[in-house]
Amino acid sequence: MDLTCRQLVFLEHELEQIKDDSDRDSEDRSHASSILGRIEGEIEWEEEQHEDMNRDDKAERIFS
């Protein structure tokens, strides 16, 4: 499933809320924490891809 960066950030925020809510069931909080780690990894990967594209664009302009 492909999610946009905006969707990933939304999910990150919502999962943080669940993870930090002491009134939530511990199993829900555990699931949220687990998924949150995956979402954060995906966001980092997206950011790295964006940085790589920017570097490539700059290099292409310099050597053009």
KENUTI-447400 format. One record per atom (N, C-alpha, C): residue in one letter; residue number from 0; z, y, x; atom name. Coordinates in pm, 1 decimal, always signed. Layout:
// residues N
<"A" NUM <Z Y X> "CA">
...
This chain:
// residues 64
<"M" 0 <+0.0 -116.6 +84.3> "N">
<"M" 0 <+0.0 +0.0 +0.0> "CA">
<"M" 0 <+0.0 +123.6 +89.4> "C">
<"D" 1 <-93.2 +212.6 +64.9> "N">
<"D" 1 <-100.8 +337.4 +141.1> "CA">
<"D" 1 <-30.8 +447.3 +64.1> "C">
<"L" 2 <+61.2 +513.1 +131.0> "N">
<"L" 2 <+132.4 +625.5 +71.9> "CA">
<"L" 2 <+103.3 +750.4 +153.5> "C">
<"T" 3 <+94.3 +862.4 +85.6> "N">
<"T" 3 <+73.3 +988.2 +156.3> "CA">
<"T" 3 <+203.2 +1028.0 +225.8> "C">
<"C" 4 <+190.3 +1120.2 +318.5> "N">
<"C" 4 <+308.5 +1169.7 +389.3> "CA">
<"C" 4 <+406.6 +1231.6 +289.8> "C">
<"R" 5 <+355.3 +1303.5 +193.9> "N">
<"R" 5 <+439.7 +1366.1 +91.0> "CA">
<"R" 5 <+517.2 +1260.0 +12.6> "C">
<"Q" 6 <+451.3 +1150.7 -22.7> "N">
<"Q" 6 <+517.9 +1042.8 -95.2> "CA">
<"Q" 6 <+625.3 +977.3 -9.4> "C">
<"L" 7 <+595.5 +958.2 +118.1> "N">
<"L" 7 <+693.7 +899.1 +208.6> "CA">
<"L" 7 <+817.8 +986.8 +221.5> "C">
<"V" 8 <+796.9 +1116.9 +232.5> "N">
<"V" 8 <+910.0 +1208.9 +243.8> "CA">
<"V" 8 <+992.2 +1207.8 +114.9> "C">
<"F" 9 <+924.9 +1200.1 +0.7> "N">
<"F" 9 <+995.9 +1191.9 -127.3> "CA">
<"F" 9 <+1081.5 +1065.3 -131.5> "C">
<"L" 10 <+1022.4 +953.1 -95.1> "N">
<"L" 10 <+1097.3 +826.9 -93.7> "CA">
<"L" 10 <+1214.3 +832.9 +3.4> "C">
<"E" 11 <+1192.3 +893.6 +118.7> "N">
<"E" 11 <+1299.2 +906.8 +216.8> "CA">
<"E" 11 <+1417.2 +982.4 +155.7> "C">
<"H" 12 <+1386.5 +1092.5 +88.6> "N">
<"H" 12 <+1492.4 +1173.7 +26.8> "CA">
<"H" 12 <+1566.9 +1094.5 -81.6> "C">
<"E" 13 <+1493.4 +1027.8 -167.6> "N">
<"E" 13 <+1555.9 +952.6 -276.5> "CA">
<"E" 13 <+1640.5 +836.4 -223.3> "C">
<"L" 14 <+1590.6 +767.3 -123.6> "N">
<"L" 14 <+1665.8 +655.3 -67.1> "CA">
<"L" 14 <+1791.1 +703.4 +4.2> "C">
<"E" 15 <+1784.3 +819.8 +68.0> "N">
<"E" 15 <+1904.0 +878.8 +130.2> "CA">
<"E" 15 <+2010.5 +903.7 +23.8> "C">
<"Q" 16 <+1965.7 +954.6 -92.3> "N">
<"Q" 16 <+2059.2 +981.9 -201.0> "CA">
<"Q" 16 <+2127.0 +853.0 -248.7> "C">
<"I" 17 <+2050.4 +747.3 -264.0> "N">
<"I" 17 <+2106.4 +619.0 -307.6> "CA">
<"I" 17 <+2201.6 +564.6 -201.8> "C">
<"K" 18 <+2157.7 +567.9 -75.7> "N">
<"K" 18 <+2237.8 +513.4 +34.3> "CA">
<"K" 18 <+2372.8 +584.0 +46.0> "C">
<"D" 19 <+2373.9 +714.0 +22.1> "N">
<"D" 19 <+2495.4 +793.8 +40.5> "CA">
<"D" 19 <+2582.4 +803.5 -84.8> "C">
<"D" 20 <+2536.7 +748.5 -196.5> "N">
<"D" 20 <+2610.6 +758.0 -322.8> "CA">
<"D" 20 <+2715.7 +647.4 -330.7> "C">
<"S" 21 <+2840.4 +685.0 -311.9> "N">
<"S" 21 <+2949.5 +584.9 -311.5> "CA">
<"S" 21 <+2971.5 +522.4 -449.0> "C">
<"D" 22 <+2915.5 +582.6 -553.8> "N">
<"D" 22 <+2928.1 +525.5 -688.0> "CA">
<"D" 22 <+2826.2 +415.2 -714.7> "C">
<"R" 23 <+2726.6 +404.9 -627.7> "N">
<"R" 23 <+2623.1 +301.7 -645.3> "CA">
<"R" 23 <+2674.8 +166.7 -597.7> "C">
<"D" 24 <+2616.4 +62.8 -653.5> "N">
<"D" 24 <+2646.9 -74.1 -614.7> "CA">
<"D" 24 <+2616.9 -92.7 -466.1> "C">
<"S" 25 <+2701.5 -166.5 -396.3> "N">
<"S" 25 <+2682.2 -184.5 -252.1> "CA">
<"S" 25 <+2550.3 -253.9 -220.8> "C">
<"E" 26 <+2504.8 -341.6 -308.8> "N">
<"E" 26 <+2376.4 -408.5 -285.8> "CA">
<"E" 26 <+2261.8 -307.4 -295.2> "C">
<"D" 27 <+2268.5 -216.4 -392.1> "N">
<"D" 27 <+2166.2 -111.4 -403.6> "CA">
<"D" 27 <+2165.5 -23.8 -278.8> "C">
<"R" 28 <+2284.4 +12.0 -232.6> "N">
<"R" 28 <+2295.2 +96.0 -113.0> "CA">
<"R" 28 <+2240.3 +24.0 +9.3> "C">
<"S" 29 <+2265.8 -106.2 +17.7> "N">
<"S" 29 <+2214.9 -185.3 +129.6> "CA">
<"S" 29 <+2062.4 -193.0 +126.1> "C">
<"H" 30 <+2006.2 -217.0 +8.0> "N">
<"H" 30 <+1860.2 -221.4 -5.4> "CA">
<"H" 30 <+1798.8 -85.9 +30.2> "C">
<"A" 31 <+1860.7 +20.8 -17.9> "N">
<"A" 31 <+1809.5 +154.8 +10.4> "CA">
<"A" 31 <+1810.7 +181.1 +160.7> "C">
<"S" 32 <+1917.6 +140.1 +226.5> "N">
<"S" 32 <+1928.5 +160.4 +370.6> "CA">
<"S" 32 <+1820.2 +83.1 +445.1> "C">
<"S" 33 <+1795.9 -38.2 +403.1> "N">
<"S" 33 <+1694.3 -121.8 +466.8> "CA">
<"S" 33 <+1555.0 -62.5 +449.3> "C">
<"I" 34 <+1523.7 -22.9 +328.1> "N">
<"I" 34 <+1392.2 +34.5 +300.3> "CA">
<"I" 34 <+1378.6 +169.4 +368.5> "C">
<"L" 35 <+1486.4 +244.3 +373.3> "N">
<"L" 35 <+1485.1 +374.7 +437.6> "CA">
<"L" 35 <+1442.9 +363.1 +583.7> "C">
<"G" 36 <+1492.5 +261.7 +652.7> "N">
<"G" 36 <+1453.1 +240.3 +791.4> "CA">
<"G" 36 <+1303.8 +219.0 +805.5> "C">
<"R" 37 <+1246.3 +145.8 +712.8> "N">
<"R" 37 <+1101.9 +121.1 +715.9> "CA">
<"R" 37 <+1023.9 +248.3 +686.4> "C">
<"I" 38 <+1073.2 +325.8 +589.4> "N">
<"I" 38 <+1007.5 +451.9 +553.7> "CA">
<"I" 38 <+1011.8 +549.1 +671.9> "C">
<"E" 39 <+1127.5 +559.5 +737.0> "N">
<"E" 39 <+1140.0 +648.8 +852.1> "CA">
<"E" 39 <+1045.6 +606.8 +963.9> "C">
<"G" 40 <+1031.3 +477.4 +984.6> "N">
<"G" 40 <+936.7 +428.4 +1084.9> "CA">
<"G" 40 <+793.8 +464.1 +1049.8> "C">
<"E" 41 <+760.1 +455.9 +924.4> "N">
<"E" 41 <+625.5 +490.4 +878.9> "CA">
<"E" 41 <+599.2 +639.8 +896.5> "C">
<"I" 42 <+698.9 +721.4 +866.4> "N">
<"I" 42 <+684.7 +866.6 +884.3> "CA">
<"I" 42 <+664.0 +899.2 +1032.1> "C">
<"E" 43 <+740.5 +835.4 +1119.3> "N">
<"E" 43 <+723.8 +857.4 +1263.3> "CA">
<"E" 43 <+583.6 +819.3 +1307.3> "C">
<"W" 44 <+533.4 +706.8 +1258.2> "N">
<"W" 44 <+400.2 +660.4 +1294.3> "CA">
<"W" 44 <+295.5 +761.4 +1247.8> "C">
<"E" 45 <+311.3 +811.7 +1124.0> "N">
<"E" 45 <+218.2 +911.0 +1071.0> "CA">
<"E" 45 <+219.3 +1037.1 +1157.2> "C">
<"E" 46 <+337.4 +1080.1 +1198.2> "N">
<"E" 46 <+348.4 +1199.5 +1281.9> "CA">
<"E" 46 <+281.4 +1177.8 +1417.1> "C">
<"E" 47 <+297.8 +1059.9 +1474.4> "N">
<"E" 47 <+233.7 +1028.8 +1602.8> "CA">
<"E" 47 <+82.1 +1029.7 +1588.8> "C">
<"Q" 48 <+32.0 +974.6 +1479.2> "N">
<"Q" 48 <-112.6 +973.2 +1455.8> "CA">
<"Q" 48 <-165.2 +1115.6 +1444.2> "C">
<"H" 49 <-90.7 +1200.4 +1376.0> "N">
<"H" 49 <-129.8 +1340.2 +1359.0> "CA">
<"H" 49 <-132.0 +1411.5 +1494.6> "C">
<"E" 50 <-30.2 +1386.7 +1576.8> "N">
<"E" 50 <-24.7 +1447.0 +1710.2> "CA">
<"E" 50 <-140.7 +1398.8 +1796.3> "C">
<"D" 51 <-173.2 +1269.8 +1788.5> "N">
<"D" 51 <-284.3 +1215.1 +1866.3> "CA">
<"D" 51 <-416.2 +1280.1 +1825.1> "C">
<"M" 52 <-436.0 +1300.2 +1695.3> "N">
<"M" 52 <-559.6 +1363.4 +1648.1> "CA">
<"M" 52 <-567.5 +1507.0 +1696.7> "C">
<"N" 53 <-455.4 +1577.8 +1695.6> "N">
<"N" 53 <-454.4 +1716.3 +1744.7> "CA">
<"N" 53 <-487.3 +1721.2 +1893.5> "C">
<"R" 54 <-431.5 +1627.7 +1970.8> "N">
<"R" 54 <-460.3 +1622.5 +2114.3> "CA">
<"R" 54 <-607.9 +1593.8 +2138.1> "C">
<"D" 55 <-662.6 +1500.8 +2062.7> "N">
<"D" 55 <-803.8 +1467.0 +2078.0> "CA">
<"D" 55 <-893.0 +1585.7 +2043.2> "C">
<"D" 56 <-857.7 +1658.6 +1937.0> "N">
<"D" 56 <-935.8 +1776.1 +1898.2> "CA">
<"D" 56 <-931.8 +1882.2 +2007.3> "C">
<"K" 57 <-814.2 +1906.1 +2064.9> "N">
<"K" 57 <-800.8 +2006.0 +2171.2> "CA">
<"K" 57 <-881.3 +1965.2 +2293.9> "C">
<"A" 58 <-873.8 +1838.8 +2330.6> "N">
<"A" 58 <-949.2 +1789.6 +2447.1> "CA">
<"A" 58 <-1099.0 +1802.3 +2422.6> "C">
<"E" 59 <-1140.9 +1773.2 +2301.1> "N">
<"E" 59 <-1284.0 +1782.4 +2269.8> "CA">
<"E" 59 <-1332.0 +1926.1 +2280.4> "C">
<"R" 60 <-1250.7 +2021.8 +2234.6> "N">
<"R" 60 <-1288.8 +2163.2 +2244.3> "CA">
<"R" 60 <-1292.4 +2209.8 +2389.3> "C">
<"I" 61 <-1200.1 +2162.7 +2468.6> "N">
<"I" 61 <-1193.8 +2204.2 +2609.2> "CA">
<"I" 61 <-1316.5 +2153.7 +2684.9> "C">
<"F" 62 <-1354.5 +2029.6 +2658.2> "N">
<"F" 62 <-1464.5 +1970.0 +2733.4> "CA">
<"F" 62 <-1600.1 +1990.5 +2667.7> "C">
<"S" 63 <-1606.1 +2067.8 +2560.5> "N">
<"S" 63 <-1735.0 +2092.7 +2492.6> "CA">
<"S" 63 <-1807.6 +2207.3 +2555.9> "C">
